[in-house]
Amino acid sequence: MGFGSYDESEQREQTSEDEEDVEAVNVHENDHDGQLSFESDLSTNELVSQLDGMKDDDNDD
């Protein structure tokens, strides 16, 4: 065999062995139903203004 060649039967066997070892991932394992709330002394406009300031700081970098 030349450089970079492989035996196709070995490749198929390796792939099927790898697939058997794979475990499925349950993306809904940690789903939670509920609510989130918080209290702030700042108004919505003040919070948006602070957010805009943070975005401007990131753009300066």
Secondary structure, 3 states (H helix, E strand, C coil): CCCCCCCHHHHHHHHHHHHHHCCCCCCCCCCCCCCCCCCCCCCHHHHHHHHHHHHHHHHHC
